[in-house]
Structures are given as C-alpha cells and as structure tokens.
Amino acid sequence: MNVTVLPALAADVIAIAVLACLIYYRRHRRADLMFAYIALNTGIFTVCTLLMSQRVELAIGFGLFGVLSIIRLRSDEISQREVGYYFVALALGLVNALAQGSFGVLIGLDLLLLATMYVADHPALTGRSRRRVVVLDVVHHDDAGLRADLERRLRAPVTKVVVNEVDYVRDAMVVDVRFLADRRPEDAWPAVPARLATRLSRANGAGSAAAGERR
C-alpha cells in the first residue's frame, strides 16, 4: 500500500465524521442519511484510490463523479439541503483520494468544504423560515382566506403560498407554504412531499367513491 494513502484515509475519516455526525446529524437528526453520507464518502474514496493506484486516466474518476451525481433514490424524497450534504460528502471522498500527494492542499480543501457547510446550514443564518407542502380538505377561492386558514393550521405567520393542485371534485387542494416557525428545525413538522400529497388525495378520492358504490 502506498504510504500516502494512510494520511489521506485518516483525513477522509475525520472529515466525513465531522460532516455527517457533528454537523448534519446534530442539526437534522436523520440517522439514515448520516449513514448514507458516510457510505457514499467511503465508497468514493476507495474507488478513486484504486483508480489512482492503477494509473487510470483522471477523466474516468470525473466520469464516476458524473454518474453518481445523477443517482436519485426514488423510495424517499430528500430536500435540497440534504442534496447539498450529499454532494459535499462525495466531494470529500474525491478530494482526499485525488490529492494524496499534497497533504497540505488536502487539509485545506477539507476545511473549506466543512466550514462552508457549517456556516451555510447554521440555524442563525437560515433563521425561522420553513417550507411545507400541505394538503387541505377545502378549496379556497381567495388568497386572503387561504393564507388565514394556513396560519390557523400551522400556528405561524405565512410569508408565501403557491397553489400546486386544486381538485374541485374531491374539494381538496395542495399548496406549497413558506412560513416563520418558532421551533427548532428538528422539532418542526415533517415535510410532506408533493408526490405523497398527490397519492393521499387520490387515495381519499378512491375511498369516497368505493363508499358511494356500497351505498
């Protein structure tokens, strides 16, 4: 084994532990994504180290980055913030594997990525702004009534509302809401993905139709 691999491996382990455990998990409390970031980072570091040891063209490594960057797990929806953590975990693995001969550059880039994520996702910077996709069991015909209903349900001031779907048959609507919450991010209500909201509204409609047929 190349002796430069060991310091790079140690730096990568420390960097991903700080990112996934100390920054992401302490703020968002999702153990499944913490594991995913660690697994992704370790896999990228291992594959890129092997490619470098076999003198494979660097373009293949970036081709791997491109292939992995378009992978999306369809079983679960993740927010854009979590996509950002996903790419930084991937970038840490690439940096630590490809810069093994320049330990100072490696450490500097690791610190830059970690500091960027720490500051960009800090609660003091993001403030109280929250986003939710809400399924309503009523159709509002005016913006003032819709905003008042959402503020009553969310118990928070609403800053922006975008109507995604309106179903006059089932008397329901799906809205994308921005509001100011008083609670911390990990204590706030979980977001309902638009796809799940659509499925819920369709399921409710199917159940109502079946009940009508039985009558």
matplotlib code that plots the C-alpha trace (Angstrom):
import matplotlib.pyplot as plt

x = [0.0, 1.2, 2.2, 0.4, -2.9, -2.9, -2.8, -5.4, -7.6, -7.3, -8.2, -11.2, -12.5, -12.2, -13.8, -16.8, -17.3, -17.4, -19.8, -22.2, -22.1, -21.2, -22.8, -25.6, -27.0, -26.8, -28.9, -31.3, -31.5, -31.7, -29.6, -30.5, -29.0, -26.0, -25.2, -25.8, -23.3, -20.6, -21.1, -21.0, -17.9, -16.1, -17.0, -15.9, -12.6, -11.9, -12.8, -10.8, -7.8, -7.9, -8.1, -5.2, -3.1, -3.8, -2.8, -6.2, -7.0, -8.3, -11.2, -12.6, -12.7, -14.7, -16.9, -17.6, -18.5, -20.9, -22.6, -23.0, -24.3, -27.4, -28.4, -31.6, -33.2, -36.9, -38.0, -37.7, -37.8, -34.9, -34.7, -32.3, -30.4, -29.8, -28.7, -26.1, -24.7, -24.8, -22.5, -20.1, -19.8, -19.0, -16.5, -14.7, -14.1, -12.8, -10.6, -9.0, -8.4, -7.0, -4.9, -3.0, 0.4, -0.3, -1.4, -1.5, -3.8, -5.9, -6.4, -7.1, -9.8, -11.4, -11.5, -13.0, -15.8, -16.6, -16.5, -18.8, -21.4, -21.2, -21.8, -24.3, -26.6, -26.2, -29.5, -28.5, -28.2, -31.3, -33.4, -37.0, -38.1, -39.7, -41.3, -44.1, -46.3, -49.8, -52.9, -56.1, -59.6, -61.2, -60.8, -60.2, -61.2, -59.3, -55.7, -56.7, -58.9, -56.2, -53.5, -55.7, -56.6, -52.9, -51.8, -54.5, -53.4, -49.7, -50.0, -47.3, -47.1, -47.2, -44.8, -45.6, -48.2, -48.0, -51.0, -49.8, -53.1, -56.8, -59.4, -63.0, -64.4, -62.9, -62.9, -59.1, -56.0, -52.2, -50.2, -46.5, -46.2, -43.3, -43.8, -41.9, -41.7, -40.9, -39.5, -36.1, -35.8, -35.7, -38.9, -40.9, -43.4, -42.0, -42.5, -45.0, -43.6, -45.8, -45.9, -47.1, -49.7, -51.0, -51.2, -53.0, -55.6, -56.1, -56.5, -59.1, -61.0, -60.9, -62.1, -65.0, -66.0, -65.9, -68.1, -70.6, -70.9, -71.5, -74.4]
y = [0.0, 3.5, 5.3, 8.4, 6.6, 6.3, 10.1, 10.7, 7.9, 9.4, 12.9, 11.5, 9.6, 12.7, 14.9, 12.8, 12.2, 15.9, 16.5, 13.6, 13.2, 16.6, 18.9, 17.1, 14.7, 17.1, 19.6, 17.4, 14.0, 11.7, 8.6, 7.1, 9.9, 10.1, 6.5, 7.2, 10.1, 8.0, 5.0, 7.2, 9.0, 5.8, 4.2, 7.1, 7.3, 3.6, 3.5, 6.7, 5.4, 2.2, 4.1, 6.2, 3.2, 1.5, 4.7, 5.1, 8.3, 11.1, 11.6, 8.2, 9.5, 12.5, 10.3, 8.4, 11.6, 12.5, 9.1, 9.2, 12.8, 11.8, 8.9, 9.6, 7.1, 7.1, 5.4, 8.6, 12.3, 14.4, 18.2, 20.4, 21.0, 17.2, 17.1, 19.7, 17.4, 14.5, 16.4, 17.6, 14.0, 12.9, 15.8, 15.0, 11.4, 12.7, 15.4, 13.1, 10.3, 12.5, 14.9, 12.2, 13.6, 17.1, 16.7, 20.5, 21.1, 18.1, 19.5, 23.0, 21.8, 19.6, 22.6, 24.8, 22.3, 21.7, 25.4, 26.2, 23.6, 24.7, 28.3, 27.8, 25.5, 27.3, 28.0, 31.6, 32.1, 30.1, 31.8, 30.6, 30.2, 26.8, 25.2, 22.6, 21.0, 20.9, 19.0, 20.9, 19.4, 22.6, 24.7, 28.4, 30.9, 33.9, 34.3, 36.0, 33.1, 30.6, 32.4, 32.8, 29.1, 28.1, 30.4, 28.9, 25.3, 26.0, 28.4, 30.6, 33.6, 32.6, 34.5, 32.9, 30.4, 28.6, 26.5, 23.2, 21.4, 22.1, 19.3, 20.6, 17.1, 16.0, 19.5, 19.5, 21.4, 21.0, 24.1, 24.9, 27.1, 29.2, 30.3, 31.5, 28.9, 29.4, 25.9, 24.5, 22.6, 19.2, 19.9, 21.2, 19.1, 16.8, 18.0, 16.2, 15.6, 16.7, 13.2, 11.8, 14.5, 13.6, 10.0, 10.8, 12.9, 10.2, 7.6, 9.6, 10.1, 6.4, 5.6, 8.0, 6.5, 3.0, 4.0, 5.6, 2.4, 0.3, 2.6]
z = [0.0, -0.8, 2.4, 1.2, 1.4, 5.2, 6.0, 3.3, 4.7, 8.2, 6.9, 5.0, 8.0, 10.2, 7.6, 6.9, 10.7, 11.2, 8.3, 8.9, 12.7, 14.2, 11.6, 9.8, 12.4, 15.3, 13.4, 11.4, 13.4, 10.4, 11.1, 7.7, 5.7, 8.1, 7.2, 3.5, 3.5, 5.3, 3.0, -0.1, 1.0, 1.9, -1.4, -3.4, -1.6, -2.0, -5.8, -6.6, -4.6, -6.6, -9.9, -9.0, -8.0, -11.3, -13.2, -14.7, -16.5, -14.3, -16.7, -15.5, -12.0, -13.0, -15.1, -12.0, -10.3, -13.1, -13.0, -9.2, -9.3, -11.3, -9.0, -7.0, -4.7, -5.7, -2.5, -0.5, -1.1, 0.2, 0.4, -1.5, 1.8, 2.0, -1.6, -0.7, 2.0, -0.4, -2.9, -0.2, 1.2, -2.4, -2.9, 0.3, -0.9, -4.3, -2.7, -0.2, -2.8, -5.6, -3.5, -1.6, -2.7, -1.4, 2.2, 2.8, -0.1, 1.0, 4.5, 3.2, 0.9, 3.6, 5.9, 3.2, 2.5, 6.1, 7.0, 4.1, 5.2, 8.9, 8.1, 5.2, 7.2, 10.6, 12.3, 12.9, 9.1, 8.0, 10.7, 11.3, 7.7, 7.0, 3.9, 3.9, 1.3, 2.8, 1.7, 2.5, 2.7, 1.4, -1.7, -1.1, -3.8, -2.5, -1.3, 1.9, 3.1, 2.1, 4.0, 7.1, 7.0, 6.7, 9.5, 11.7, 10.9, 11.1, 14.1, 12.4, 10.1, 6.4, 4.1, 0.8, -0.7, -4.0, -5.1, -6.6, -7.2, -7.0, -7.1, -7.2, -7.4, -4.1, -2.7, -1.9, -2.8, -2.4, -1.5, -1.1, 2.0, 3.4, 7.0, 10.1, 12.8, 16.5, 17.0, 16.1, 12.7, 14.3, 16.3, 13.3, 11.5, 8.8, 5.2, 3.1, -0.4, -3.3, -4.7, -1.4, -1.1, -4.5, -3.6, -0.4, -2.2, -4.8, -2.1, -0.3, -3.5, -4.3, -0.8, -1.1, -4.5, -3.1, -0.1, -2.5, -4.6, -1.5, -0.6]

ax = plt.figure().add_subplot(projection="3d")
ax.plot(x, y, z, "-o")
ax.set_aspect("equal")
plt.show()
